[in-house]
Amino acid sequence: MNRRQWTILIVAWLGWVFDIMDTALFNFAKGPMLKEMMGEAAYRVSGAAVEGRIQMLFLVGWSIGGLVFGILADRWGRGKTLVVTILLYSALTGLTALCQTPDQVMWLRFFTAFGIGGEWAAGAALVAETVPADWRARASSYLQSAAAFGPWLAALANISVPAGNWRALFILGAAPALLCVFIRMRVPEGPAPARVPPNLRLVFQDKALMRNLAVACGLGIVGVTGAGILPFWLPNLVEQAGKMLGEEAKRDFLSLNTFTLHIGTLAGVFVFPWLAQRFGRRPLFAIFFVMAPTMTALALAQGPNLDRLLYLLPLASFFSVGVSSGFVLYFPELFPSWFRATGSGVAYNAGRIVSAPIPAMVGMIIAQRGGDVIPGVLIASAIYAFGLIALVFAPETKGKPLPA
């Protein structure tokens, strides 16, 4: 790895750190924000359902952004697309601080997600094309470690502002826009595609490419849905388990639990690619898809308990979020250069359209159960069974070069 390659990896990592931080800031802010907008009594009755609807539209926006900006990254260049997407999600996150109603929040989160979804596709393609072949596994670990560092930054922001001051959290989320100046100065556009198709119909004429795209979308639906379950509903689990705590105590415990949760994430994103290099991509995906719901069930089976949330959820996160580093490694290996960012963006983000109703479903289950979060979380975790089905058709890419 030379200095240029390290610079590109670090810039892509920072973009993804702030991307994930934005998502985590909303998780911290959603409870105080909706209590203020709806009132305490209305929030207890239907707050989880409103949260689920907001997250559903957010995932749809993430899907659209991943598809649109993945295509643009193959046309404009990777560096230019990184700048546009980071500016988009930074500016709209800051504007969320001005919202007065849940509907305003919902639509701003929808458009914020355009930038978040697009940033990953451009960054993953740029890193895959820049680092040496024998560094791709390590680079995918470094890049996806942002899934831990982003929530940690959000947790630090959460404990640095007064309890319930959700507007300040969104204002802090506008800071990543400053990163764009550095990107334009230091990051190249990446190598020119080997060939640019006149339209996407070429994809449908290639059976092997269509199979790889279907497999990647299946894995993306399962992995991305599963990775979002615990981080999004953790504030609700802490609220349910810590009813006797004051607001500041709950805020501090939620921040602490976020740190411990993503210790498991950090370990998982480094372990998965290392093992995948030794044993293959498919076996590792299968193991993680089995263990993620198993560990979640063990952590929640006896009801919400603060100690179990603190000590057992990191084990669940090791598998549920750790598997995401496999996507950074595996997806670029499935597609030729002219379709790499587009295919990765479709696989990682367009699958969210299929998974988008799940948060709304979970929120309705929680509301119907009088605020009991656990049944909804456990039902959503059943999504991993579909990942095992997708693996039956997945090609093994261990030891193979990127498609030309």
TAVENQUI-V451438 format. One record per residue. N is the residue number from 0. RES is the residue in one small letter. PHI is phi in whole degrees, 0 to 359 (NA if undefined). D_LAST is the distance of its C-alpha to the last C-alpha in Angstrom with 1 decimal. Layout:
N/RES/PHI/D_LAST, N/RES/PHI/D_LAST
This chain:
0/m/NA/21.1, 1/n/265/22.6, 2/r/298/24.7, 3/r/299/22.1, 4/q/295/19.8, 5/w/296/22.9, 6/t/299/24.0, 7/i/296/20.9, 8/l/298/21.2, 9/i/294/25.0, 10/v/295/24.7, 11/a/298/22.4, 12/w/296/24.8, 13/l/298/27.8, 14/g/301/26.5, 15/w/286/26.1, 16/v/302/29.4, 17/f/289/31.3, 18/d/301/29.5, 19/i/291/30.8, 20/m/301/34.1, 21/d/302/34.6, 22/t/298/34.3, 23/a/291/36.7, 24/l/301/39.2, 25/f/296/39.7, 26/n/300/40.3, 27/f/289/43.1, 28/a/276/44.5, 29/k/298/44.6, 30/g/296/47.8, 31/p/303/50.0, 32/m/296/48.6, 33/l/287/49.4, 34/k/298/52.7, 35/e/292/53.7, 36/m/283/52.6, 37/m/262/53.8, 38/g/95/56.7, 39/e/301/57.0, 40/a/295/58.6, 41/a/294/56.0, 42/y/294/53.1, 43/r/298/54.5, 44/v/280/54.7, 45/s/227/51.4, 46/g/300/49.4, 47/a/296/46.8, 48/a/294/46.3, 49/v/294/45.8, 50/e/301/43.3, 51/g/297/41.4, 52/r/293/41.3, 53/i/299/40.1, 54/q/293/37.3, 55/m/299/36.4, 56/l/293/36.0, 57/f/300/34.2, 58/l/293/31.5, 59/v/297/31.3, 60/g/298/30.8, 61/w/298/28.1, 62/s/298/26.3, 63/i/297/26.6, 64/g/297/25.6, 65/g/297/22.4, 66/l/291/21.5, 67/v/295/22.7, 68/f/283/21.5, 69/g/296/18.1, 70/i/297/17.8, 71/l/294/19.5, 72/a/296/17.3, 73/d/282/14.4, 74/r/255/17.1, 75/w/284/19.4, 76/g/119/17.4, 77/r/289/17.5, 78/g/296/20.7, 79/k/298/22.8, 80/t/293/22.0, 81/l/302/23.1, 82/v/299/26.4, 83/v/298/27.2, 84/t/291/26.7, 85/i/292/28.7, 86/l/300/31.4, 87/l/296/31.6, 88/y/287/32.1, 89/s/291/34.4, 90/a/297/36.7, 91/l/287/37.1, 92/t/296/37.8, 93/g/299/40.5, 94/l/294/42.0, 95/t/299/42.4, 96/a/297/45.3, 97/l/268/47.2, 98/c/294/47.0, 99/q/241/50.3, 100/t/225/49.4, 101/p/301/46.9, 102/d/295/45.7, 103/q/298/44.8, 104/v/299/42.9, 105/m/301/41.1, 106/w/285/39.8, 107/l/293/38.9, 108/r/295/36.9, 109/f/301/35.1, 110/f/283/34.0, 111/t/301/33.4, 112/a/295/30.8, 113/f/304/28.7, 114/g/291/28.0, 115/i/296/27.6, 116/g/293/25.0, 117/g/288/23.0, 118/e/297/23.1, 119/w/296/21.3, 120/a/299/18.2, 121/a/294/17.8, 122/g/293/18.7, 123/a/295/16.5, 124/a/294/13.3, 125/l/298/14.7, 126/v/293/15.6, 127/a/299/12.4, 128/e/275/10.6, 129/t/259/13.8, 130/v/283/15.2, 131/p/299/14.6, 132/a/302/12.9, 133/d/281/16.5, 134/w/254/17.7, 135/r/298/15.7, 136/a/294/18.6, 137/r/295/21.2, 138/a/297/19.7, 139/s/294/19.6, 140/s/295/23.2, 141/y/299/24.2, 142/l/296/22.7, 143/q/280/24.3, 144/s/299/27.6, 145/a/301/28.3, 146/a/296/29.3, 147/a/264/32.4, 148/f/291/33.0, 149/g/299/33.0, 150/p/297/35.8, 151/w/295/37.7, 152/l/297/37.8, 153/a/295/39.0, 154/a/295/41.6, 155/l/297/42.9, 156/a/297/43.3, 157/n/296/45.1, 158/i/275/47.7, 159/s/268/48.2, 160/v/246/49.5, 161/p/302/52.7, 162/a/305/52.3, 163/g/88/51.6, 164/n/275/50.5, 165/w/288/47.3, 166/r/295/47.2, 167/a/297/46.7, 168/l/298/43.6, 169/f/289/41.9, 170/i/296/43.0, 171/l/298/41.3, 172/g/291/38.1, 173/a/277/37.9, 174/a/300/37.5, 175/p/302/33.6, 176/a/302/33.7, 177/l/295/34.7, 178/l/297/31.3, 179/c/295/29.8, 180/v/299/31.7, 181/f/295/30.0, 182/i/300/26.5, 183/r/293/27.1, 184/m/278/28.4, 185/r/242/25.9, 186/v/255/22.5, 187/p/284/20.0, 188/e/282/17.9, 189/g/92/14.6, 190/p/293/11.9, 191/a/292/11.7, 192/p/302/9.1, 193/a/298/7.2, 194/r/203/9.7, 195/v/252/12.5, 196/p/289/14.1, 197/p/294/17.9, 198/n/199/18.5, 199/l/279/17.5, 200/r/295/18.9, 201/l/300/15.6, 202/v/297/15.0, 203/f/286/18.2, 204/q/271/17.5, 205/d/249/14.8, 206/k/296/16.8, 207/a/295/14.3, 208/l/293/12.8, 209/m/296/16.5, 210/r/297/17.5, 211/n/298/15.1, 212/l/294/16.3, 213/a/295/19.8, 214/v/298/19.6, 215/a/298/18.3, 216/c/296/21.1, 217/g/299/23.6, 218/l/294/22.9, 219/g/295/22.9, 220/i/303/26.2, 221/v/290/27.8, 222/g/294/26.7, 223/v/291/27.3, 224/t/298/30.6, 225/g/296/31.7, 226/a/295/30.9, 227/g/273/33.0, 228/i/295/36.1, 229/l/293/37.8, 230/p/300/37.2, 231/f/287/38.3, 232/w/265/41.4, 233/l/302/42.4, 234/p/302/44.9, 235/n/290/46.6, 236/l/296/46.8, 237/v/294/48.4, 238/e/300/50.7, 239/q/289/51.8, 240/a/280/52.3, 241/g/247/54.0, 242/k/300/56.5, 243/m/275/59.2, 244/l/274/57.4, 245/g/284/57.9, 246/e/296/55.2, 247/e/293/54.6, 248/a/295/54.4, 249/k/294/51.9, 250/r/300/49.8, 251/d/294/49.9, 252/f/292/49.2, 253/l/298/46.2, 254/s/296/44.7, 255/l/298/45.4, 256/n/294/43.9, 257/t/295/40.8, 258/f/299/40.5, 259/t/292/41.1, 260/l/305/38.8, 261/h/269/35.8, 262/i/296/36.7, 263/g/298/35.4, 264/t/301/32.3, 265/l/299/31.6, 266/a/297/32.1, 267/g/296/29.9, 268/v/289/26.8, 269/f/272/27.1, 270/v/285/28.0, 271/f/302/25.4, 272/p/297/22.2, 273/w/298/24.2, 274/l/290/25.4, 275/a/295/22.0, 276/q/292/20.7, 277/r/270/23.7, 278/f/246/24.3, 279/g/106/21.1, 280/r/287/20.1, 281/r/299/22.1, 282/p/299/25.4, 283/l/291/25.5, 284/f/302/24.9, 285/a/298/27.7, 286/i/297/30.1, 287/f/292/29.7, 288/f/292/30.1, 289/v/280/33.3, 290/m/283/34.7, 291/a/300/34.2, 292/p/291/36.8, 293/t/297/39.0, 294/m/290/39.5, 295/t/297/40.0, 296/a/297/42.7, 297/l/296/44.4, 298/a/288/44.5, 299/l/246/46.1, 300/a/300/48.0, 301/q/262/51.4, 302/g/94/51.2, 303/p/289/50.1, 304/n/218/51.4, 305/l/300/50.6, 306/d/295/50.4, 307/r/292/48.0, 308/l/300/45.8, 309/l/289/45.8, 310/y/257/45.1, 311/l/260/43.3, 312/l/298/40.9, 313/p/301/38.8, 314/l/293/38.1, 315/a/294/37.0, 316/s/292/34.8, 317/f/308/33.2, 318/f/272/31.7, 319/s/288/31.5, 320/v/263/29.8, 321/g/301/28.3, 322/v/297/25.9, 323/s/296/24.2, 324/s/294/22.5, 325/g/294/20.7, 326/f/291/19.1, 327/v/298/17.7, 328/l/282/16.2, 329/y/275/15.2, 330/f/301/14.2, 331/p/297/11.1, 332/e/283/10.0, 333/l/266/10.6, 334/f/233/8.5, 335/p/291/5.3, 336/s/300/5.9, 337/w/290/8.6, 338/f/238/10.3, 339/r/294/10.0, 340/a/292/13.4, 341/t/297/14.9, 342/g/297/14.1, 343/s/295/15.3, 344/g/295/18.2, 345/v/297/19.2, 346/a/295/19.1, 347/y/279/21.0, 348/n/240/23.4, 349/a/294/23.9, 350/g/299/25.2, 351/r/295/28.0, 352/i/298/29.5, 353/v/292/30.2, 354/s/274/31.5, 355/a/303/33.3, 356/p/292/36.7, 357/i/297/36.9, 358/p/302/38.4, 359/a/296/40.9, 360/m/297/41.8, 361/v/298/42.2, 362/g/300/44.3, 363/m/293/46.6, 364/i/296/47.1, 365/i/297/48.1, 366/a/297/50.5, 367/q/292/52.0, 368/r/268/52.5, 369/g/70/54.4, 370/g/96/51.8, 371/d/284/50.7, 372/v/279/47.0, 373/i/299/46.4, 374/p/303/46.3, 375/g/296/43.7, 376/v/296/41.4, 377/l/291/41.8, 378/i/295/41.2, 379/a/297/38.0, 380/s/292/36.7, 381/a/293/36.7, 382/i/301/33.3, 383/y/296/31.7, 384/a/299/32.8, 385/f/290/30.2, 386/g/296/27.4, 387/l/295/28.5, 388/i/293/28.3, 389/a/298/24.7, 390/l/295/23.8, 391/v/301/25.0, 392/f/259/21.9, 393/a/280/19.4, 394/p/283/16.8, 395/e/269/17.0, 396/t/248/14.0, 397/k/303/16.2, 398/g/79/15.0, 399/k/257/11.4, 400/p/286/8.5, 401/l/299/6.3, 402/p/302/3.8, 403/a/294/0.0
